[in-house]
C-alpha cells in the first residue's frame, strides 16, 4: 500500500512537471508514463486491499509485478521524455510485467478463498 501511495504521488508530480516544464512532444510522452503509473498505483492499492481479505501468495506476486513493471516501464518512458535516452528492452519488458501482473491479480481474485 505504501508503494502504491508513493507511486501515485510520483505520477501526479510527473504529470504536473510534464504540463509545465517540458516541450509538447516530450510532455506527451511523460504524460503517457504518468497516466500508466497512476493506474498501476491504484492497482497496487487494490492489491493491498485484496491481500487483507484473501489468503495466498498470488496477490503479492501481482503487486510485485505492478511495482517492478511500473519502475521499468514508466521509468523508461520518463527517462526518454526527460533526456531522449532509451533503456532498450527494459521499457517493453516492464510493460510485459505489468500485463502479467494483471493476469495474476485476476487469478488471485478468482482462486483465493476468503479469510
N, CA, C and O atoms as CSV, one atom per row, in Angstrom:
chain,resi,resn,atom,element,x,y,z
A,1,UNK,N,N,0.831,-1.185,0.000
A,1,UNK,CA,C,0.000,0.000,0.000
A,1,UNK,C,C,0.883,1.259,0.000
A,1,UNK,O,O,0.556,2.255,-0.644
A,2,UNK,N,N,1.997,1.199,0.725
A,2,UNK,CA,C,2.909,2.344,0.764
A,2,UNK,C,C,3.489,2.602,-0.624
A,2,UNK,O,O,3.550,3.747,-1.072
A,3,UNK,N,N,3.911,1.545,-1.297
A,3,UNK,CA,C,4.476,1.701,-2.646
A,3,UNK,C,C,3.418,2.269,-3.593
A,3,UNK,O,O,3.730,3.111,-4.436
A,4,UNK,N,N,2.187,1.822,-3.461
A,4,UNK,CA,C,1.100,2.347,-4.297
A,4,UNK,C,C,0.874,3.829,-4.067
A,4,UNK,O,O,0.700,4.591,-5.019
A,5,UNK,N,N,0.876,4.240,-2.807
A,5,UNK,CA,C,0.672,5.651,-2.498
A,5,UNK,C,C,1.831,6.508,-3.016
A,5,UNK,O,O,1.609,7.583,-3.574
A,6,UNK,N,N,3.053,6.036,-2.831
A,6,UNK,CA,C,4.208,6.781,-3.333
A,6,UNK,C,C,4.228,6.821,-4.861
A,6,UNK,O,O,4.621,7.824,-5.457
A,7,UNK,N,N,3.809,5.746,-5.477
A,7,UNK,CA,C,3.741,5.706,-6.932
A,7,UNK,C,C,2.716,6.718,-7.446
A,7,UNK,O,O,2.953,7.383,-8.455
A,8,UNK,N,N,1.597,6.835,-6.766
A,8,UNK,CA,C,0.601,7.840,-7.135
A,8,UNK,C,C,1.146,9.249,-6.991
A,8,UNK,O,O,0.903,10.106,-7.840
A,9,UNK,N,N,1.881,9.487,-5.916
A,9,UNK,CA,C,2.500,10.786,-5.705
A,9,UNK,C,C,3.450,11.135,-6.853
A,9,UNK,O,O,3.416,12.250,-7.372
A,10,UNK,N,N,4.293,10.185,-7.244
A,10,UNK,CA,C,5.240,10.422,-8.339
A,10,UNK,C,C,4.501,10.658,-9.651
A,10,UNK,O,O,4.909,11.506,-10.445
A,11,UNK,N,N,3.433,9.928,-9.886
A,11,UNK,CA,C,2.663,10.100,-11.121
A,11,UNK,C,C,2.078,11.505,-11.216
A,11,UNK,O,O,2.130,12.129,-12.276
A,12,UNK,N,N,1.528,12.000,-10.126
A,12,UNK,CA,C,0.964,13.350,-10.128
A,12,UNK,C,C,2.067,14.388,-10.320
A,12,UNK,O,O,1.895,15.348,-11.072
A,13,UNK,N,N,3.192,14.200,-9.647
A,13,UNK,CA,C,4.307,15.138,-9.790
A,13,UNK,C,C,4.829,15.160,-11.223
A,13,UNK,O,O,5.104,16.231,-11.764
A,14,UNK,N,N,4.967,13.993,-11.842
A,14,UNK,CA,C,5.470,13.940,-13.212
A,14,UNK,C,C,4.468,14.553,-14.181
A,14,UNK,O,O,4.866,15.244,-15.119
A,15,UNK,N,N,3.182,14.315,-13.974
A,15,UNK,CA,C,2.172,14.924,-14.850
A,15,UNK,C,C,2.211,16.445,-14.744
A,15,UNK,O,O,2.093,17.144,-15.751
A,16,UNK,N,N,2.376,16.952,-13.536
A,16,UNK,CA,C,2.460,18.407,-13.350
A,16,UNK,C,C,3.711,18.961,-14.018
A,16,UNK,O,O,3.651,19.992,-14.688
A,17,UNK,N,N,4.833,18.291,-13.843
A,17,UNK,CA,C,6.072,18.745,-14.471
A,17,UNK,C,C,5.951,18.694,-15.989
A,17,UNK,O,O,6.401,19.603,-16.685
A,18,UNK,N,N,5.346,17.637,-16.494
A,18,UNK,CA,C,5.187,17.494,-17.949
A,18,UNK,C,C,4.357,18.645,-18.519
A,18,UNK,O,O,4.678,19.179,-19.580
A,19,UNK,N,N,3.304,19.020,-17.820
A,19,UNK,CA,C,2.430,20.057,-18.368
A,19,UNK,C,C,3.014,21.459,-18.239
A,19,UNK,O,O,2.607,22.367,-18.964
A,20,UNK,N,N,3.960,21.645,-17.325
A,20,UNK,CA,C,4.501,22.984,-17.106
A,20,UNK,C,C,5.970,23.151,-17.478
A,20,UNK,O,O,6.441,24.277,-17.639
A,21,UNK,N,N,6.705,22.036,-17.615
A,21,UNK,CA,C,8.143,22.182,-17.777
A,21,UNK,C,C,8.762,21.488,-18.977
A,21,UNK,O,O,9.980,21.533,-19.147
A,22,UNK,N,N,7.958,20.851,-19.808
A,22,UNK,CA,C,8.515,20.115,-20.941
A,22,UNK,C,C,7.944,20.632,-22.257
A,22,UNK,O,O,6.831,21.155,-22.310
A,23,UNK,N,N,8.725,20.475,-23.304
A,23,UNK,CA,C,8.242,20.783,-24.652
A,23,UNK,C,C,7.076,19.853,-24.977
A,23,UNK,O,O,7.013,18.749,-24.436
A,24,UNK,N,N,6.154,20.267,-25.844
A,24,UNK,CA,C,4.936,19.483,-26.100
A,24,UNK,C,C,5.177,18.015,-26.475
A,24,UNK,O,O,4.466,17.140,-25.981
A,25,UNK,N,N,6.153,17.726,-27.328
A,25,UNK,CA,C,6.370,16.324,-27.728
A,25,UNK,C,C,6.904,15.489,-26.566
A,25,UNK,O,O,6.565,14.312,-26.440
A,26,UNK,N,N,7.722,16.083,-25.734
A,26,UNK,CA,C,8.228,15.358,-24.555
A,26,UNK,C,C,7.152,15.282,-23.469
A,26,UNK,O,O,7.068,14.297,-22.736
A,27,UNK,N,N,6.336,16.325,-23.374
A,27,UNK,CA,C,5.260,16.334,-22.390
A,27,UNK,C,C,4.256,15.223,-22.671
A,27,UNK,O,O,3.754,14.590,-21.742
A,28,UNK,N,N,3.962,14.984,-23.942
A,28,UNK,CA,C,3.012,13.921,-24.298
A,28,UNK,C,C,3.537,12.562,-23.853
A,28,UNK,O,O,2.777,11.742,-23.337
A,29,UNK,N,N,4.819,12.319,-24.046
A,29,UNK,CA,C,5.420,11.060,-23.634
A,29,UNK,C,C,5.401,10.916,-22.113
A,29,UNK,O,O,5.035,9.864,-21.589
A,30,UNK,N,N,5.796,11.973,-21.412
A,30,UNK,CA,C,5.796,11.931,-19.951
A,30,UNK,C,C,4.382,11.761,-19.396
A,30,UNK,O,O,4.187,11.069,-18.396
A,31,UNK,N,N,3.403,12.384,-20.034
A,31,UNK,CA,C,2.010,12.255,-19.593
A,31,UNK,C,C,1.512,10.824,-19.759
A,31,UNK,O,O,0.764,10.322,-18.920
A,32,UNK,N,N,1.926,10.171,-20.837
A,32,UNK,CA,C,1.573,8.759,-21.026
A,32,UNK,C,C,2.147,7.916,-19.888
A,32,UNK,O,O,1.453,7.071,-19.321
A,33,UNK,N,N,3.404,8.148,-19.563
A,33,UNK,CA,C,4.017,7.419,-18.452
A,33,UNK,C,C,3.318,7.694,-17.131
A,33,UNK,O,O,3.095,6.778,-16.340
A,34,UNK,N,N,2.971,8.958,-16.890
A,34,UNK,CA,C,2.298,9.319,-15.645
A,34,UNK,C,C,0.915,8.685,-15.557
A,34,UNK,O,O,0.496,8.246,-14.486
A,35,UNK,N,N,0.215,8.638,-16.672
A,35,UNK,CA,C,-1.111,8.017,-16.691
A,35,UNK,C,C,-1.020,6.531,-16.350
A,35,UNK,O,O,-1.780,6.025,-15.524
A,36,UNK,N,N,-0.094,5.849,-16.987
A,36,UNK,CA,C,0.054,4.414,-16.703
A,36,UNK,C,C,0.554,4.175,-15.286
A,36,UNK,O,O,0.158,3.201,-14.647
A,37,UNK,N,N,1.413,5.046,-14.795
A,37,UNK,CA,C,1.873,4.897,-13.415
A,37,UNK,C,C,0.718,5.112,-12.442
A,37,UNK,O,O,0.607,4.395,-11.448
A,38,UNK,N,N,-0.144,6.094,-12.717
A,38,UNK,CA,C,-1.283,6.343,-11.838
A,38,UNK,C,C,-2.226,5.141,-11.791
A,38,UNK,O,O,-2.691,4.755,-10.719
A,39,UNK,N,N,-2.503,4.555,-12.949
A,39,UNK,CA,C,-3.353,3.364,-12.975
A,39,UNK,C,C,-2.745,2.229,-12.166
A,39,UNK,O,O,-3.450,1.519,-11.448
A,40,UNK,N,N,-1.435,2.063,-12.286
A,40,UNK,CA,C,-0.799,0.959,-11.565
A,40,UNK,C,C,-0.581,1.284,-10.091
A,40,UNK,O,O,-0.428,0.372,-9.278
A,41,UNK,N,N,-0.565,2.564,-9.732
A,41,UNK,CA,C,-0.587,2.927,-8.318
A,41,UNK,C,C,-1.912,2.480,-7.706
A,41,UNK,O,O,-1.947,1.935,-6.602
A,42,UNK,N,N,-3.005,2.719,-8.440
A,42,UNK,CA,C,-4.313,2.240,-7.967
A,42,UNK,C,C,-4.355,0.722,-7.902
A,42,UNK,O,O,-4.944,0.155,-6.982
A,43,UNK,N,N,-3.734,0.061,-8.873
A,43,UNK,CA,C,-3.685,-1.407,-8.855
A,43,UNK,C,C,-2.929,-1.904,-7.623
A,43,UNK,O,O,-3.327,-2.893,-7.007
A,44,UNK,N,N,-1.847,-1.224,-7.265
A,44,UNK,CA,C,-1.104,-1.604,-6.058
A,44,UNK,C,C,-1.961,-1.420,-4.809
A,44,UNK,O,O,-1.937,-2.260,-3.909
A,45,UNK,N,N,-2.714,-0.332,-4.752
A,45,UNK,CA,C,-3.601,-0.122,-3.608
A,45,UNK,C,C,-4.685,-1.199,-3.554
A,45,UNK,O,O,-4.999,-1.725,-2.486
A,46,UNK,N,N,-5.254,-1.520,-4.723
A,46,UNK,CA,C,-6.260,-2.581,-4.778
A,46,UNK,C,C,-5.687,-3.928,-4.379
A,46,UNK,O,O,-6.339,-4.701,-3.676
A,47,UNK,N,N,-4.477,-4.213,-4.823
A,47,UNK,CA,C,-3.836,-5.483,-4.448
A,47,UNK,C,C,-3.599,-5.530,-2.942
A,47,UNK,O,O,-3.747,-6.581,-2.318
A,48,UNK,N,N,-3.232,-4.391,-2.363
A,48,UNK,CA,C,-3.048,-4.350,-0.917
A,48,UNK,C,C,-4.340,-4.629,-0.171
A,48,UNK,O,O,-4.344,-5.346,0.829
A,49,UNK,N,N,-5.440,-4.059,-0.661
A,49,UNK,CA,C,-6.739,-4.315,-0.021
A,49,UNK,C,C,-7.169,-5.764,-0.207
A,49,UNK,O,O,-7.718,-6.379,0.708
A,50,UNK,N,N,-6.919,-6.301,-1.387
A,50,UNK,CA,C,-7.267,-7.700,-1.628
A,50,UNK,C,C,-6.421,-8.621,-0.751
A,50,UNK,O,O,-6.920,-9.637,-0.266
A,51,UNK,N,N,-5.159,-8.284,-0.543
A,51,UNK,CA,C,-4.288,-9.099,0.305
A,51,UNK,C,C,-4.801,-9.153,1.736
A,51,UNK,O,O,-4.620,-10.155,2.427
A,52,UNK,N,N,-5.442,-8.072,2.181
A,52,UNK,CA,C,-6.000,-8.068,3.534
A,52,UNK,C,C,-7.212,-8.983,3.661
A,52,UNK,O,O,-7.534,-9.434,4.760
A,53,UNK,N,N,-7.892,-9.263,2.538
A,53,UNK,CA,C,-9.124,-10.057,2.565
A,53,UNK,C,C,-8.919,-11.506,2.154
A,53,UNK,O,O,-9.713,-12.370,2.525
A,54,UNK,N,N,-7.881,-11.781,1.402
A,54,UNK,CA,C,-7.695,-13.114,0.824
A,54,UNK,C,C,-6.390,-13.743,1.291
A,54,UNK,O,O,-5.446,-13.047,1.665
A,55,UNK,N,N,-6.357,-15.060,1.263
A,55,UNK,CA,C,-5.129,-15.787,1.554
A,55,UNK,C,C,-4.441,-16.133,0.248
A,55,UNK,O,O,-5.037,-16.069,-0.827
A,56,UNK,N,N,-3.194,-16.495,0.364
A,56,UNK,CA,C,-2.464,-16.968,-0.800
A,56,UNK,C,C,-1.447,-15.968,-1.302
A,56,UNK,O,O,-1.567,-14.764,-1.079
A,57,UNK,N,N,-0.455,-16.484,-1.976
A,57,UNK,CA,C,0.657,-15.635,-2.420
A,57,UNK,C,C,0.411,-14.884,-3.728
A,57,UNK,O,O,1.145,-13.945,-4.036
A,58,UNK,N,N,-0.598,-15.271,-4.500
A,58,UNK,CA,C,-0.754,-14.695,-5.836
A,58,UNK,C,C,-0.939,-13.176,-5.825
A,58,UNK,O,O,-0.385,-12.476,-6.672
A,59,UNK,N,N,-1.702,-12.679,-4.883
A,59,UNK,CA,C,-1.938,-11.235,-4.847
A,59,UNK,C,C,-0.634,-10.485,-4.572
A,59,UNK,O,O,-0.439,-9.375,-5.067
A,60,UNK,N,N,0.247,-11.082,-3.792
A,60,UNK,CA,C,1.538,-10.457,-3.504
A,60,UNK,C,C,2.445,-10.498,-4.735
A,60,UNK,O,O,3.200,-9.559,-4.992
A,61,UNK,N,N,2.365,-11.574,-5.477
A,61,UNK,CA,C,3.135,-11.668,-6.720
A,61,UNK,C,C,2.631,-10.622,-7.723
A,61,UNK,O,O,3.427,-9.969,-8.397
A,62,UNK,N,N,1.322,-10.472,-7.815
A,62,UNK,CA,C,0.746,-9.461,-8.711
A,62,UNK,C,C,1.224,-8.068,-8.317
A,62,UNK,O,O,1.608,-7.278,-9.179
A,63,UNK,N,N,1.204,-7.762,-7.029
A,63,UNK,CA,C,1.658,-6.450,-6.561
A,63,UNK,C,C,3.131,-6.240,-6.897
A,63,UNK,O,O,3.532,-5.144,-7.288
A,64,UNK,N,N,3.927,-7.282,-6.745
A,64,UNK,CA,C,5.338,-7.182,-7.114
A,64,UNK,C,C,5.500,-6.886,-8.591
A,64,UNK,O,O,6.355,-6.090,-8.978
A,65,UNK,N,N,4.680,-7.523,-9.421
A,65,UNK,CA,C,4.715,-7.253,-10.860
A,65,UNK,C,C,4.347,-5.801,-11.149
A,65,UNK,O,O,4.971,-5.164,-11.998
A,66,UNK,N,N,3.348,-5.277,-10.457
A,66,UNK,CA,C,2.957,-3.882,-10.662
A,66,UNK,C,C,4.080,-2.933,-10.256
A,66,UNK,O,O,4.344,-1.951,-10.949
A,67,UNK,N,N,4.736,-3.221,-9.143
A,67,UNK,CA,C,5.810,-2.341,-8.676
A,67,UNK,C,C,7.013,-2.381,-9.621
A,67,UNK,O,O,7.516,-1.338,-10.037
A,68,UNK,N,N,7.467,-3.586,-9.955
A,68,UNK,CA,C,8.638,-3.733,-10.833
A,68,UNK,C,C,8.310,-3.258,-12.250
A,68,UNK,O,O,9.108,-2.564,-12.880
A,69,UNK,N,N,7.134,-3.636,-12.741
A,69,UNK,CA,C,6.740,-3.229,-14.081
A,69,UNK,C,C,6.604,-1.727,-14.218
A,69,UNK,O,O,7.011,-1.155,-15.230
A,70,UNK,N,N,6.032,-1.077,-13.206
A,70,UNK,CA,C,5.908,0.385,-13.228
A,70,UNK,C,C,7.276,1.052,-13.222
A,70,UNK,O,O,7.511,2.013,-13.954
A,71,UNK,N,N,8.164,0.540,-12.400
A,71,UNK,CA,C,9.507,1.107,-12.338
A,71,UNK,C,C,10.197,0.992,-13.695
A,71,UNK,O,O,10.787,1.960,-14.176
A,72,UNK,N,N,10.123,-0.192,-14.317
A,72,UNK,CA,C,10.797,-0.397,-15.597
A,72,UNK,C,C,10.112,0.355,-16.729
A,72,UNK,O,O,10.765,1.060,-17.496
A,73,UNK,N,N,8.789,0.203,-16.833
A,73,UNK,CA,C,8.084,0.820,-17.952
A,73,UNK,C,C,8.009,2.334,-17.804
A,73,UNK,O,O,8.466,3.069,-18.680
A,74,UNK,N,N,7.437,2.798,-16.705
A,74,UNK,CA,C,7.271,4.245,-16.525
A,74,UNK,C,C,8.617,4.931,-16.373
A,74,UNK,O,O,8.812,6.034,-16.884
A,75,UNK,N,N,9.546,4.292,-15.678
A,75,UNK,CA,C,10.881,4.859,-15.565
A,75,UNK,C,C,11.536,5.029,-16.925
A,75,UNK,O,O,12.174,6.047,-17.191
A,76,UNK,N,N,11.376,4.023,-17.791
A,76,UNK,CA,C,11.925,4.124,-19.139
A,76,UNK,C,C,11.271,5.223,-19.956
A,76,UNK,O,O,11.940,5.935,-20.704
A,77,UNK,N,N,9.964,5.357,-19.811
A,77,UNK,CA,C,9.243,6.417,-20.524
A,77,UNK,C,C,9.683,7.787,-20.011
A,77,UNK,O,O,9.905,8.706,-20.800
A,78,UNK,N,N,9.808,7.924,-18.685
A,78,UNK,CA,C,10.242,9.198,-18.118
A,78,UNK,C,C,11.660,9.551,-18.573
A,78,UNK,O,O,11.937,10.696,-18.930
A,79,UNK,N,N,12.543,8.569,-18.557
A,79,UNK,CA,C,13.918,8.819,-18.986
A,79,UNK,C,C,13.953,9.293,-20.432
A,79,UNK,O,O,14.686,10.221,-20.777
A,80,UNK,N,N,13.160,8.652,-21.264
A,80,UNK,CA,C,13.099,9.052,-22.673
A,80,UNK,C,C,12.546,10.471,-22.824
A,80,UNK,O,O,13.053,11.260,-23.621
A,81,UNK,N,N,11.503,10.785,-22.054
A,81,UNK,CA,C,10.893,12.117,-22.141
A,81,UNK,C,C,11.832,13.206,-21.626
A,81,UNK,O,O,11.865,14.310,-22.170
A,82,UNK,N,N,12.583,12.898,-20.592
A,82,UNK,CA,C,13.430,13.915,-19.967
A,82,UNK,C,C,14.792,14.070,-20.632
A,82,UNK,O,O,15.343,15.170,-20.667
A,83,UNK,N,N,15.343,12.968,-21.165
A,83,UNK,CA,C,16.720,13.026,-21.671
A,83,UNK,C,C,16.882,12.516,-23.093
A,83,UNK,O,O,17.977,12.592,-23.649
A,84,UNK,N,N,15.816,11.997,-23.693
A,84,UNK,CA,C,15.875,11.376,-25.020
A,84,UNK,C,C,16.787,10.155,-25.039
A,84,UNK,O,O,17.344,9.812,-26.082
A,85,UNK,N,N,16.942,9.498,-23.893
A,85,UNK,CA,C,17.732,8.286,-23.762
A,85,UNK,C,C,16.789,7.094,-23.649
A,85,UNK,O,O,15.810,7.137,-22.904
A,86,UNK,N,N,17.085,6.038,-24.385
A,86,UNK,CA,C,16.263,4.835,-24.355
A,86,UNK,C,C,16.929,3.765,-23.493
A,86,UNK,O,O,18.153,3.631,-23.490
A,87,UNK,N,N,16.125,3.019,-22.774
A,87,UNK,CA,C,16.631,1.886,-21.998
A,87,UNK,C,C,16.574,0.586,-22.786
A,87,UNK,O,O,16.772,-0.491,-22.225
A,88,UNK,N,N,16.307,0.681,-24.073
A,88,UNK,CA,C,16.260,-0.516,-24.910
A,88,UNK,C,C,15.077,-1.394,-24.560
A,88,UNK,O,O,13.934,-0.935,-24.561
A,89,UNK,N,N,15.341,-2.634,-24.264
A,89,UNK,CA,C,14.270,-3.604,-23.988
A,89,UNK,C,C,13.672,-3.485,-22.590
A,89,UNK,O,O,12.657,-4.119,-22.302
A,90,UNK,N,N,14.277,-2.689,-21.724
A,90,UNK,CA,C,13.768,-2.575,-20.350
A,90,UNK,C,C,12.336,-2.062,-20.342
A,90,UNK,O,O,11.496,-2.590,-19.613
A,91,UNK,N,N,12.048,-1.050,-21.134
A,91,UNK,CA,C,10.714,-0.458,-21.132
A,91,UNK,C,C,9.650,-1.445,-21.607
A,91,UNK,O,O,8.655,-1.622,-20.906
A,92,UNK,N,N,9.808,-2.100,-22.769
A,92,UNK,CA,C,8.772,-3.059,-23.163
A,92,UNK,C,C,8.691,-4.279,-22.241
A,92,UNK,O,O,7.612,-4.844,-22.065
A,93,UNK,N,N,9.799,-4.683,-21.660
A,93,UNK,CA,C,9.737,-5.785,-20.688
A,93,UNK,C,C,8.953,-5.349,-19.452
A,93,UNK,O,O,8.218,-6.146,-18.868
A,94,UNK,N,N,9.108,-4.093,-19.054
A,94,UNK,CA,C,8.311,-3.570,-17.941
A,94,UNK,C,C,6.833,-3.605,-18.250
A,94,UNK,O,O,6.018,-3.944,-17.392
A,95,UNK,N,N,6.480,-3.250,-19.492
A,95,UNK,CA,C,5.079,-3.329,-19.909
A,95,UNK,C,C,4.556,-4.752,-19.871
A,95,UNK,O,O,3.413,-4.990,-19.482
A,96,UNK,N,N,5.388,-5.691,-20.272
A,96,UNK,CA,C,5.003,-7.108,-20.229
A,96,UNK,C,C,4.785,-7.561,-18.788
A,96,UNK,O,O,3.844,-8.304,-18.509
A,97,UNK,N,N,5.644,-7.123,-17.876
A,97,UNK,CA,C,5.490,-7.471,-16.458
A,97,UNK,C,C,4.191,-6.887,-15.906
A,97,UNK,O,O,3.531,-7.520,-15.082
A,98,UNK,N,N,3.819,-5.689,-16.349
A,98,UNK,CA,C,2.538,-5.109,-15.926
A,98,UNK,C,C,1.371,-5.979,-16.395
A,98,UNK,O,O,0.441,-6.241,-15.633
A,99,UNK,N,N,1.425,-6.421,-17.646
A,99,UNK,CA,C,0.363,-7.296,-18.163
A,99,UNK,C,C,0.281,-8.597,-17.375
A,99,UNK,O,O,-0.811,-9.066,-17.052
A,100,UNK,N,N,1.423,-9.173,-17.068
A,100,UNK,CA,C,1.457,-10.413,-16.272
A,100,UNK,C,C,0.842,-10.148,-14.897
A,100,UNK,O,O,0.098,-10.978,-14.376
A,101,UNK,N,N,1.153,-9.001,-14.320
A,101,UNK,CA,C,0.584,-8.659,-13.014
A,101,UNK,C,C,-0.934,-8.638,-13.031
A,101,UNK,O,O,-1.576,-9.119,-12.097
A,102,UNK,N,N,-1.518,-8.075,-14.103
A,102,UNK,CA,C,-2.988,-8.056,-14.200
A,102,UNK,C,C,-3.550,-9.472,-14.287
A,102,UNK,O,O,-4.568,-9.775,-13.664
A,103,UNK,N,N,-2.901,-10.330,-15.046
A,103,UNK,CA,C,-3.360,-11.716,-15.145
A,103,UNK,C,C,-3.273,-12.429,-13.810
A,103,UNK,O,O,-4.187,-13.162,-13.431
A,104,UNK,N,N,-2.184,-12.218,-13.101
A,104,UNK,CA,C,-2.012,-12.851,-11.785
A,104,UNK,C,C,-3.016,-12.289,-10.785
A,104,UNK,O,O,-3.545,-13.038,-9.964
A,105,UNK,N,N,-3.287,-11.000,-10.836
A,105,UNK,CA,C,-4.286,-10.417,-9.940
A,105,UNK,C,C,-5.662,-11.020,-10.196
A,105,UNK,O,O,-6.404,-11.309,-9.258
A,106,UNK,N,N,-5.995,-11.206,-11.456
A,106,UNK,CA,C,-7.279,-11.856,-11.785
A,106,UNK,C,C,-7.334,-13.265,-11.204
A,106,UNK,O,O,-8.345,-13.671,-10.633
A,107,UNK,N,N,-6.248,-13.999,-11.353
A,107,UNK,CA,C,-6.202,-15.364,-10.798
A,107,UNK,C,C,-6.304,-15.319,-9.281
A,107,UNK,O,O,-6.997,-16.144,-8.686
A,108,UNK,N,N,-5.625,-14.372,-8.647
A,108,UNK,CA,C,-5.683,-14.263,-7.177
A,108,UNK,C,C,-7.101,-13.977,-6.709
A,108,UNK,O,O,-7.556,-14.539,-5.713
A,109,UNK,N,N,-7.804,-13.099,-7.431
A,109,UNK,CA,C,-9.172,-12.760,-7.032
A,109,UNK,C,C,-10.116,-13.938,-7.237
A,109,UNK,O,O,-11.034,-14.154,-6.445
A,110,UNK,N,N,-9.887,-14.689,-8.293
A,110,UNK,CA,C,-10.782,-15.803,-8.617
A,110,UNK,C,C,-10.521,-17.049,-7.779
A,110,UNK,O,O,-11.454,-17.778,-7.441
A,111,UNK,N,N,-9.266,-17.295,-7.445
A,111,UNK,CA,C,-8.888,-18.581,-6.846
A,111,UNK,C,C,-8.735,-18.588,-5.339
A,111,UNK,O,O,-8.978,-19.616,-4.707
A,112,UNK,N,N,-8.342,-17.481,-4.747
A,112,UNK,CA,C,-8.034,-17.485,-3.317
A,112,UNK,C,C,-9.304,-17.502,-2.488
A,112,UNK,O,O,-10.242,-16.756,-2.770
A,113,UNK,N,N,-9.341,-18.343,-1.471
A,113,UNK,CA,C,-10.516,-18.360,-0.588
A,113,UNK,C,C,-10.525,-17.127,0.299
A,113,UNK,O,O,-9.474,-16.568,0.612
A,114,UNK,N,N,-11.713,-16.710,0.700
A,114,UNK,CA,C,-11.815,-15.574,1.611
A,114,UNK,C,C,-11.354,-15.981,2.990
A,114,UNK,O,O,-11.448,-17.149,3.368
A,115,UNK,N,N,-10.851,-15.007,3.748
A,115,UNK,CA,C,-10.430,-15.271,5.135
A,115,UNK,C,C,-11.642,-15.436,6.013
A,115,UNK,O,O,-11.507,-15.665,7.215
